[in-house]
């Protein structure tokens, strides 16, 4: 229950932070507006993309320079 309350409060707070940031943002420097999810610490951020390749591919790219 405490986690749900924290998520709800951060949802409200992040909406206010996004509003404030969009009021003061320079449209030439950052053309896309801020979203509440940019300020919410409970948001699920995607992890780094991992690509699996055999060692022979890495040798070709980095050693043989092809």
Buried (B, 14 or more C-beta within 10 A) or exposed (E): EEEEEEBEEBBEBBBEBBEEBEEEBEEEEEEEEBBBBEBBEEBEEEEEEEEEEEEEEEEEEEEEEE
